[in-house]
Amino acid sequence: MLGTRFSAFFKVAKRDLKYDLPASVVVFLVALPLCLGIAMASGAPLFAGLLTGIVGGLVVASISGSQLSVSGPAAGLTVIVFGAIQSLGSYHVFLLAVVLAGMIQLVLGMIKAGTIGNYFPSAVIEGMLAAIGITIILKQLPHALGYDADFFGDESFKQLDGDNTLLAIKAAFGAIHLGATIITALSLLVLIYWPKLKKLSIVPAPLMVVVFAVLLNIAFKGSKLEIDPKHLVEIPVVNSFNEFLGLFQFPDFTAIVNYDVWIVAFTIAIVASLETLLCIEAVDKLDPYKRVSPTNRELVAQGIGNMTTGMLGGLPMTSVIVRSSANVNAGGKTRQSAMFHGFWLLLALLIIPAIINMIPLACLAAILLVTGYKLAKIPLFTRMYRRGLDQFIPFVVTILAIVFTDLLKGVGIGMVVAIFYILRNNMRNPFGYDLEESNGNKKIKVYLSEEVSFLNKAAIQQSLYNLPKDVTHIIVDGTGSRFIDKDVVQVIKDFEQNALSSGKRVELIDVYDKREAPNIHHLFKKIQPRTRKKKIKPIKQI
């Protein structure tokens, strides 16, 4: 039976290889400068960034249940990592914090903490994807023009050099490098039109972009168009296997009693886990096959990945939206693409570093510009607007908050706005009703919704006590409810006594003993109202 399963797995893997292999090359080209840029910004060795990408591909992808997410060093952790290395006083002590953070993530996965990923409002996730797309475009514009003051892969509005995104763009337009701009423009043309050449499209367009860019820069040699080495990819050149082994660094376990190490470890674990869960939710939305990734398994995979990278000298990692969206756009189907991207990173470091160091950053910026555009297309905004303001406003607020702060702060602000609308809608729609009239007598039947929480108390109380005075028969039906809050039950009981004393007939159907724990998941998913019930509004007293 086990042999049959392995046979089926390899059959599927072979079938999807024609999609995953080209996608892995694209992800590799996107990940390479991001790994290096984030390592540089974090105050860590460049090798640490590459190592994290390699572990994210070869280790995390093989354990993860997500088919399309790609893990590596995250821009959202750069400030934390830079500060931690400085405060702990040693990179080796910092590596211990990374290992401990991985262990904490492992525990979080085992206690099912990843379930929180199921409760992010869809409007916020859509807004996050669009914001990442806009951020990529804004951040890559300077690199596309040959202005590389900020590190490649930064996602925060406020930059480490003291500038912000808009000031960097302004500065870039004042210092345009003609050679880089030509390479960017031609790269964009190749990315747009190469896939339309069916006979040649078997070769990924981003790979052709890199080849053309390298050849162009060689042709520019000796002229004003030539791109300086500081505007090219720069990975460590390893001349021997012993030199390669010398790049690894190991954690200092003697610092395990250091209180500050544990503070850093918990900080990294929580932030990395939140970013990972957000990315997983976002990638599942991008997945054309609409597969659902197991969030708890992802936390376990990330934990093992961070323990591994910490033991070898790397940076903390997360599942990363930029790499993952590039994977989706390149046609990746399974986690093989993420695994192969890790292999290409290792190969680039060991075998062809000199060739890799000839790649202009401008052509890689062009690849990311196209990726950003695909995440923030105009039809997405019109589609969200048609869903209603309760979806559109949190969507727009999330976008603006992320673009002008950073990912986690922006999502937090978007969540607050989304939850406001969710609670408002929940309070407005606690029940429906039917009104009947026979022989001059009016009867109203009130249907309580599936879950009636304390948030519905005020709306129910106001509506019951404001029923028309000529209604003589009132029925409150809780048959369709799984949970009715005790405070709401008390409101209904008080109303019953008040109505009976006024000579009205009151029936309570299945209102008591509805004590099943409320399922708050419905707050974050759009529920279609029952068509047979009218939406009730508070009735003005006659």
GIVEN-V173671 format. One record per residue. N is the residue number from 1. RES is the residue in one small letter. PHI is phi in whole degrees, 0 to 359 (999 if undefined). OMEGA is omega in whole degrees, -180 to 180 (* if undefined). Layout:
n:N res:RES phi:PHI omega:OMEGA
n:N res:RES phi:PHI omega:OMEGA
//
This chain:
n:1 res:m phi:999 omega:179
n:2 res:l phi:297 omega:179
n:3 res:g phi:297 omega:179
n:4 res:t phi:295 omega:179
n:5 res:r phi:295 omega:179
n:6 res:f phi:297 omega:-180
n:7 res:s phi:297 omega:179
n:8 res:a phi:295 omega:-180
n:9 res:f phi:298 omega:-178
n:10 res:f phi:292 omega:177
n:11 res:k phi:294 omega:178
n:12 res:v phi:294 omega:-180
n:13 res:a phi:300 omega:180
n:14 res:k phi:293 omega:-179
n:15 res:r phi:296 omega:-176
n:16 res:d phi:271 omega:-176
n:17 res:l phi:299 omega:-179
n:18 res:k phi:293 omega:175
n:19 res:y phi:266 omega:-173
n:20 res:d phi:286 omega:-177
n:21 res:l phi:294 omega:176
n:22 res:p phi:298 omega:180
n:23 res:a phi:297 omega:-179
n:24 res:s phi:296 omega:178
n:25 res:v phi:294 omega:178
n:26 res:v phi:297 omega:180
n:27 res:v phi:298 omega:177
n:28 res:f phi:301 omega:-179
n:29 res:l phi:294 omega:177
n:30 res:v phi:285 omega:-174
n:31 res:a phi:289 omega:-174
n:32 res:l phi:305 omega:180
n:33 res:p phi:291 omega:179
n:34 res:l phi:294 omega:178
n:35 res:c phi:301 omega:-178
n:36 res:l phi:290 omega:-178
n:37 res:g phi:295 omega:-179
n:38 res:i phi:291 omega:177
n:39 res:a phi:298 omega:-180
n:40 res:m phi:297 omega:-179
n:41 res:a phi:292 omega:-178
n:42 res:s phi:277 omega:-178
n:43 res:g phi:75 omega:-179
n:44 res:a phi:248 omega:176
n:45 res:p phi:300 omega:179
n:46 res:l phi:301 omega:180
n:47 res:f phi:300 omega:-179
n:48 res:a phi:299 omega:178
n:49 res:g phi:294 omega:178
n:50 res:l phi:296 omega:-180
n:51 res:l phi:300 omega:180
n:52 res:t phi:296 omega:177
n:53 res:g phi:296 omega:179
n:54 res:i phi:295 omega:179
n:55 res:v phi:295 omega:178
n:56 res:g phi:300 omega:179
n:57 res:g phi:278 omega:-173
n:58 res:l phi:280 omega:-175
n:59 res:v phi:261 omega:-174
n:60 res:v phi:296 omega:-178
n:61 res:a phi:298 omega:-179
n:62 res:s phi:286 omega:-179
n:63 res:i phi:262 omega:-175
n:64 res:s phi:299 omega:175
n:65 res:g phi:266 omega:178
n:66 res:s phi:278 omega:-176
n:67 res:q phi:277 omega:-171
n:68 res:l phi:236 omega:-178
n:69 res:s phi:286 omega:-180
n:70 res:v phi:234 omega:-177
n:71 res:s phi:255 omega:178
n:72 res:g phi:178 omega:178
n:73 res:p phi:297 omega:-174
n:74 res:a phi:251 omega:178
n:75 res:a phi:297 omega:-179
n:76 res:g phi:293 omega:-179
n:77 res:l phi:258 omega:-173
n:78 res:t phi:300 omega:-179
n:79 res:v phi:296 omega:179
n:80 res:i phi:297 omega:-178
n:81 res:v phi:294 omega:-180
n:82 res:f phi:301 omega:180
n:83 res:g phi:295 omega:-179
n:84 res:a phi:293 omega:179
n:85 res:i phi:298 omega:-180
n:86 res:q phi:291 omega:-175
n:87 res:s phi:288 omega:-180
n:88 res:l phi:280 omega:173
n:89 res:g phi:80 omega:-178
n:90 res:s phi:204 omega:178
n:91 res:y phi:294 omega:-180
n:92 res:h phi:292 omega:176
n:93 res:v phi:291 omega:177
n:94 res:f phi:300 omega:179
n:95 res:l phi:300 omega:176
n:96 res:l phi:297 omega:178
n:97 res:a phi:298 omega:178
n:98 res:v phi:294 omega:178
n:99 res:v phi:298 omega:180
n:100 res:l phi:295 omega:177
n:101 res:a phi:299 omega:177
n:102 res:g phi:298 omega:178
n:103 res:m phi:296 omega:178
n:104 res:i phi:297 omega:177
n:105 res:q phi:297 omega:178
n:106 res:l phi:300 omega:178
n:107 res:v phi:295 omega:179
n:108 res:l phi:301 omega:178
n:109 res:g phi:293 omega:-178
n:110 res:m phi:289 omega:179
n:111 res:i phi:267 omega:175
n:112 res:k phi:66 omega:179
n:113 res:a phi:291 omega:180
n:114 res:g phi:294 omega:180
n:115 res:t phi:301 omega:179
n:116 res:i phi:301 omega:179
n:117 res:g phi:296 omega:-180
n:118 res:n phi:281 omega:-172
n:119 res:y phi:251 omega:175
n:120 res:f phi:283 omega:180
n:121 res:p phi:302 omega:-176
n:122 res:s phi:298 omega:179
n:123 res:a phi:297 omega:179
n:124 res:v phi:290 omega:179
n:125 res:i phi:295 omega:177
n:126 res:e phi:298 omega:178
n:127 res:g phi:296 omega:179
n:128 res:m phi:297 omega:179
n:129 res:l phi:298 omega:179
n:130 res:a phi:296 omega:180
n:131 res:a phi:295 omega:177
n:132 res:i phi:298 omega:178
n:133 res:g phi:299 omega:179
n:134 res:i phi:295 omega:179
n:135 res:t phi:298 omega:178
n:136 res:i phi:302 omega:-179
n:137 res:i phi:299 omega:-178
n:138 res:l phi:296 omega:-177
n:139 res:k phi:285 omega:-177
n:140 res:q phi:272 omega:178
n:141 res:l phi:305 omega:178
n:142 res:p phi:301 omega:179
n:143 res:h phi:296 omega:180
n:144 res:a phi:295 omega:180
n:145 res:l phi:264 omega:178
n:146 res:g phi:88 omega:179
n:147 res:y phi:251 omega:-171
n:148 res:d phi:244 omega:-179
n:149 res:a phi:293 omega:179
n:150 res:d phi:271 omega:-179
n:151 res:f phi:289 omega:-178
n:152 res:f phi:289 omega:179
n:153 res:g phi:109 omega:178
n:154 res:d phi:297 omega:-179
n:155 res:e phi:237 omega:-177
n:156 res:s phi:272 omega:179
n:157 res:f phi:295 omega:177
n:158 res:k phi:273 omega:-174
n:159 res:q phi:269 omega:-179
n:160 res:l phi:293 omega:-179
n:161 res:d phi:276 omega:178
n:162 res:g phi:96 omega:177
n:163 res:d phi:281 omega:171
n:164 res:n phi:233 omega:-174
n:165 res:t phi:304 omega:-176
n:166 res:l phi:291 omega:178
n:167 res:l phi:294 omega:179
n:168 res:a phi:294 omega:178
n:169 res:i phi:295 omega:178
n:170 res:k phi:300 omega:179
n:171 res:a phi:295 omega:-179
n:172 res:a phi:296 omega:179
n:173 res:f phi:291 omega:176
n:174 res:g phi:268 omega:-179
n:175 res:a phi:221 omega:-177
n:176 res:i phi:292 omega:174
n:177 res:h phi:263 omega:-173
n:178 res:l phi:298 omega:-180
n:179 res:g phi:298 omega:179
n:180 res:a phi:296 omega:-179
n:181 res:t phi:295 omega:177
n:182 res:i phi:298 omega:179
n:183 res:i phi:298 omega:179
n:184 res:t phi:298 omega:-178
n:185 res:a phi:298 omega:179
n:186 res:l phi:293 omega:178
n:187 res:s phi:297 omega:179
n:188 res:l phi:296 omega:178
n:189 res:l phi:297 omega:179
n:190 res:v phi:296 omega:-180
n:191 res:l phi:298 omega:-178
n:192 res:i phi:280 omega:-170
n:193 res:y phi:260 omega:-179
n:194 res:w phi:301 omega:180
n:195 res:p phi:300 omega:-180
n:196 res:k phi:281 omega:176
n:197 res:l phi:272 omega:-168
n:198 res:k phi:302 omega:-178
n:199 res:k phi:290 omega:-177
n:200 res:l phi:257 omega:-172
n:201 res:s phi:291 omega:175
n:202 res:i phi:297 omega:175
n:203 res:v phi:273 omega:-178
n:204 res:p phi:302 omega:180
n:205 res:a phi:303 omega:179
n:206 res:p phi:300 omega:178
n:207 res:l phi:294 omega:178
n:208 res:m phi:295 omega:177
n:209 res:v phi:301 omega:-179
n:210 res:v phi:296 omega:180
n:211 res:v phi:299 omega:179
n:212 res:f phi:298 omega:-177
n:213 res:a phi:295 omega:178
n:214 res:v phi:297 omega:-180
n:215 res:l phi:295 omega:179
n:216 res:l phi:297 omega:-179
n:217 res:n phi:294 omega:174
n:218 res:i phi:295 omega:179
n:219 res:a phi:294 omega:180
n:220 res:f phi:283 omega:-173
n:221 res:k phi:305 omega:179
n:222 res:g phi:87 omega:179
n:223 res:s phi:251 omega:178
n:224 res:k phi:291 omega:-180
n:225 res:l phi:279 omega:-178
n:226 res:e phi:299 omega:-179
n:227 res:i phi:270 omega:-180
n:228 res:d phi:296 omega:178
n:229 res:p phi:304 omega:-179
n:230 res:k phi:290 omega:177
n:231 res:h phi:256 omega:177
n:232 res:l phi:248 omega:173
n:233 res:v phi:299 omega:-179
n:234 res:e phi:222 omega:177
n:235 res:i phi:252 omega:180
n:236 res:p phi:300 omega:178
n:237 res:v phi:265 omega:-178
n:238 res:v phi:257 omega:-176
n:239 res:n phi:264 omega:180
n:240 res:s phi:207 omega:-180
n:241 res:f phi:293 omega:178
n:242 res:n phi:296 omega:177
n:243 res:e phi:295 omega:177
n:244 res:f phi:297 omega:179
n:245 res:l phi:297 omega:-179
n:246 res:g phi:291 omega:179
n:247 res:l phi:284 omega:-177
n:248 res:f phi:285 omega:175
n:249 res:q phi:232 omega:-171
n:250 res:f phi:232 omega:-177
n:251 res:p phi:291 omega:177
n:252 res:d phi:264 omega:-175
n:253 res:f phi:287 omega:178
n:254 res:t phi:292 omega:-178
n:255 res:a phi:270 omega:-175
n:256 res:i phi:294 omega:179
n:257 res:v phi:273 omega:-180
n:258 res:n phi:285 omega:-178
n:259 res:y phi:301 omega:-178
n:260 res:d phi:296 omega:178
n:261 res:v phi:298 omega:-179
n:262 res:w phi:290 omega:177
n:263 res:i phi:298 omega:178
n:264 res:v phi:298 omega:-178
n:265 res:a phi:299 omega:180
n:266 res:f phi:294 omega:178
n:267 res:t phi:298 omega:180
n:268 res:i phi:298 omega:-178
n:269 res:a phi:299 omega:-177
n:270 res:i phi:291 omega:-178
n:271 res:v phi:295 omega:-180
n:272 res:a phi:296 omega:-180
n:273 res:s phi:293 omega:179
n:274 res:l phi:297 omega:179
n:275 res:e phi:297 omega:179
n:276 res:t phi:296 omega:-179
n:277 res:l phi:296 omega:176
n:278 res:l phi:297 omega:-180
n:279 res:c phi:294 omega:-179
n:280 res:i phi:299 omega:179
n:281 res:e phi:297 omega:-179
n:282 res:a phi:292 omega:-179
n:283 res:v phi:294 omega:176
n:284 res:d phi:298 omega:176
n:285 res:k phi:290 omega:180
n:286 res:l phi:282 omega:-176
n:287 res:d phi:300 omega:-180
n:288 res:p phi:295 omega:180
n:289 res:y phi:265 omega:175
n:290 res:k phi:54 omega:175
n:291 res:r phi:283 omega:-179
n:292 res:v phi:252 omega:-178
n:293 res:s phi:276 omega:177
n:294 res:p phi:285 omega:-173
n:295 res:t phi:292 omega:180
n:296 res:n phi:293 omega:176
n:297 res:r phi:297 omega:179
n:298 res:e phi:295 omega:177
n:299 res:l phi:296 omega:176
n:300 res:v phi:297 omega:180
n:301 res:a phi:298 omega:179
n:302 res:q phi:295 omega:178
n:303 res:g phi:298 omega:178
n:304 res:i phi:296 omega:178
n:305 res:g phi:298 omega:-180
n:306 res:n phi:290 omega:174
n:307 res:m phi:296 omega:-179
n:308 res:t phi:293 omega:-178
n:309 res:t phi:294 omega:177
n:310 res:g phi:293 omega:180
n:311 res:m phi:290 omega:-174
n:312 res:l phi:254 omega:178
n:313 res:g phi:112 omega:-177
n:314 res:g phi:265 omega:180
n:315 res:l phi:263 omega:173
n:316 res:p phi:294 omega:-176
n:317 res:m phi:235 omega:171
n:318 res:t phi:218 omega:166
n:319 res:s phi:286 omega:-169
n:320 res:v phi:244 omega:-175
n:321 res:i phi:294 omega:-176
n:322 res:v phi:299 omega:179
n:323 res:r phi:296 omega:-177
n:324 res:s phi:294 omega:179
n:325 res:s phi:292 omega:175
n:326 res:a phi:297 omega:178
n:327 res:n phi:296 omega:179
n:328 res:v phi:296 omega:-178
n:329 res:n phi:295 omega:180
n:330 res:a phi:277 omega:176
n:331 res:g phi:94 omega:177
n:332 res:g phi:300 omega:-178
n:333 res:k phi:245 omega:-177
n:334 res:t phi:226 omega:-179
n:335 res:r phi:291 omega:176
n:336 res:q phi:302 omega:-178
n:337 res:s phi:297 omega:178
n:338 res:a phi:293 omega:180
n:339 res:m phi:295 omega:180
n:340 res:f phi:295 omega:179
n:341 res:h phi:298 omega:175
n:342 res:g phi:295 omega:178
n:343 res:f phi:294 omega:179
n:344 res:w phi:296 omega:177
n:345 res:l phi:298 omega:179
n:346 res:l phi:295 omega:180
n:347 res:l phi:297 omega:180
n:348 res:a phi:299 omega:-179
n:349 res:l phi:290 omega:-173
n:350 res:l phi:274 omega:-167
n:351 res:i phi:246 omega:-172
n:352 res:i phi:235 omega:-179
n:353 res:p phi:297 omega:-179
n:354 res:a phi:295 omega:179
n:355 res:i phi:290 omega:180
n:356 res:i phi:300 omega:-178
n:357 res:n phi:287 omega:176
n:358 res:m phi:265 omega:-175
n:359 res:i phi:280 omega:176
n:360 res:p phi:289 omega:177
n:361 res:l phi:296 omega:-178
n:362 res:a phi:299 omega:-179
n:363 res:c phi:289 omega:177
n:364 res:l phi:289 omega:175
n:365 res:a phi:297 omega:178
n:366 res:a phi:297 omega:178
n:367 res:i phi:300 omega:-179
n:368 res:l phi:288 omega:176
n:369 res:l phi:299 omega:178
n:370 res:v phi:293 omega:177
n:371 res:t phi:299 omega:179
n:372 res:g phi:297 omega:179
n:373 res:y phi:298 omega:-179
n:374 res:k phi:294 omega:178
n:375 res:l phi:278 omega:-174
n:376 res:a phi:234 omega:179
n:377 res:k phi:292 omega:-179
n:378 res:i phi:303 omega:180
n:379 res:p phi:304 omega:177
n:380 res:l phi:297 omega:-179
n:381 res:f phi:292 omega:179
n:382 res:t phi:293 omega:179
n:383 res:r phi:295 omega:179
n:384 res:m phi:292 omega:179
n:385 res:y phi:296 omega:-179
n:386 res:r phi:292 omega:180
n:387 res:r phi:286 omega:-180
n:388 res:g phi:114 omega:-177
n:389 res:l phi:294 omega:180
n:390 res:d phi:293 omega:174
n:391 res:q phi:260 omega:-173
n:392 res:f phi:289 omega:-177
n:393 res:i phi:295 omega:175
n:394 res:p phi:301 omega:178
n:395 res:f phi:300 omega:-178
n:396 res:v phi:292 omega:180
n:397 res:v phi:299 omega:178
n:398 res:t phi:299 omega:179
n:399 res:i phi:301 omega:-177
n:400 res:l phi:298 omega:-178
n:401 res:a phi:294 omega:180
n:402 res:i phi:291 omega:-178
n:403 res:v phi:299 omega:-175
n:404 res:f phi:259 omega:172
n:405 res:t phi:228 omega:173
n:406 res:d phi:206 omega:-172
n:407 res:l phi:299 omega:-174
n:408 res:l phi:292 omega:178
n:409 res:k phi:297 omega:-179
n:410 res:g phi:297 omega:178
n:411 res:v phi:295 omega:178
n:412 res:g phi:300 omega:178
n:413 res:i phi:295 omega:178
n:414 res:g phi:298 omega:179
n:415 res:m phi:297 omega:-180
n:416 res:v phi:300 omega:-180
n:417 res:v phi:293 omega:-180
n:418 res:a phi:296 omega:-179
n:419 res:i phi:293 omega:176
n:420 res:f phi:303 omega:-180
n:421 res:y phi:291 omega:179
n:422 res:i phi:297 omega:-180
n:423 res:l phi:293 omega:179
n:424 res:r phi:297 omega:179
n:425 res:n phi:294 omega:-180
n:426 res:n phi:294 omega:180
n:427 res:m phi:287 omega:-177
n:428 res:r phi:279 omega:-172
n:429 res:n phi:235 omega:-178
n:430 res:p phi:279 omega:-178
n:431 res:f phi:195 omega:174
n:432 res:g phi:236 omega:-177
n:433 res:y phi:207 omega:171
n:434 res:d phi:234 omega:180
n:435 res:l phi:244 omega:-179
n:436 res:e phi:235 omega:177
n:437 res:e phi:224 omega:-179
n:438 res:s phi:216 omega:179
n:439 res:n phi:53 omega:177
n:440 res:g phi:82 omega:179
n:441 res:n phi:260 omega:180
n:442 res:k phi:259 omega:178
n:443 res:k phi:236 omega:177
n:444 res:i phi:237 omega:178
n:445 res:k phi:246 omega:-178
n:446 res:v phi:259 omega:178
n:447 res:y phi:258 omega:177
n:448 res:l phi:285 omega:-178
n:449 res:s phi:285 omega:-174
n:450 res:e phi:300 omega:179
n:451 res:e phi:226 omega:-178
n:452 res:v phi:245 omega:-176
n:453 res:s phi:263 omega:179
n:454 res:f phi:297 omega:178
n:455 res:l phi:294 omega:-179
n:456 res:n phi:271 omega:-173
n:457 res:k phi:303 omega:-176
n:458 res:a phi:296 omega:-178
n:459 res:a phi:295 omega:-180
n:460 res:i phi:294 omega:-180
n:461 res:q phi:300 omega:-179
n:462 res:q phi:297 omega:-176
n:463 res:s phi:289 omega:-180
n:464 res:l phi:295 omega:-177
n:465 res:y phi:281 omega:178
n:466 res:n phi:253 omega:176
n:467 res:l phi:296 omega:178
n:468 res:p phi:304 omega:-176
n:469 res:k phi:293 omega:-177
n:470 res:d phi:275 omega:173
n:471 res:v phi:283 omega:-175
n:472 res:t phi:257 omega:-176
n:473 res:h phi:229 omega:-177
n:474 res:i phi:239 omega:177
n:475 res:i phi:242 omega:174
n:476 res:v phi:251 omega:-173
n:477 res:d phi:253 omega:178
n:478 res:g phi:255 omega:-177
n:479 res:t phi:302 omega:-177
n:480 res:g phi:275 omega:-177
n:481 res:s phi:265 omega:173
n:482 res:r phi:264 omega:-178
n:483 res:f phi:216 omega:173
n:484 res:i phi:231 omega:-178
n:485 res:d phi:298 omega:-178
n:486 res:k phi:299 omega:178
n:487 res:d phi:296 omega:179
n:488 res:v phi:291 omega:177
n:489 res:v phi:301 omega:180
n:490 res:q phi:296 omega:177
n:491 res:v phi:299 omega:-179
n:492 res:i phi:294 omega:179
n:493 res:k phi:296 omega:179
n:494 res:d phi:297 omega:178
n:495 res:f phi:295 omega:180
n:496 res:e phi:301 omega:-179
n:497 res:q phi:297 omega:-179
n:498 res:n phi:295 omega:-179
n:499 res:a phi:291 omega:179
n:500 res:l phi:297 omega:179
n:501 res:s phi:292 omega:178
n:502 res:s phi:266 omega:177
n:503 res:g phi:86 omega:179
n:504 res:k phi:267 omega:178
n:505 res:r phi:263 omega:-177
n:506 res:v phi:234 omega:175
n:507 res:e phi:239 omega:175
n:508 res:l phi:248 omega:-178
n:509 res:i phi:252 omega:174
n:510 res:d phi:53 omega:180
n:511 res:v phi:265 omega:-177
n:512 res:y phi:275 omega:175
n:513 res:d phi:61 omega:173
n:514 res:k phi:265 omega:-170
n:515 res:r phi:248 omega:178
n:516 res:e phi:298 omega:-178
n:517 res:a phi:304 omega:-179
n:518 res:p phi:294 omega:178
n:519 res:n phi:264 omega:-175
n:520 res:i phi:288 omega:-179
n:521 res:h phi:300 omega:-177
n:522 res:h phi:294 omega:179
n:523 res:l phi:296 omega:-174
n:524 res:f phi:253 omega:177
n:525 res:k phi:234 omega:-178
n:526 res:k phi:284 omega:-179
n:527 res:i phi:251 omega:178
n:528 res:q phi:282 omega:180
n:529 res:p phi:291 omega:177
n:530 res:r phi:294 omega:-173
n:531 res:t phi:290 omega:-175
n:532 res:r phi:280 omega:-177
n:533 res:k phi:252 omega:178
n:534 res:k phi:276 omega:175
n:535 res:k phi:285 omega:-176
n:536 res:i phi:270 omega:175
n:537 res:k phi:241 omega:176
n:538 res:p phi:305 omega:-175
n:539 res:i phi:264 omega:-179
n:540 res:k phi:292 omega:-178
n:541 res:q phi:292 omega:-179
n:542 res:i phi:266 omega:*
//
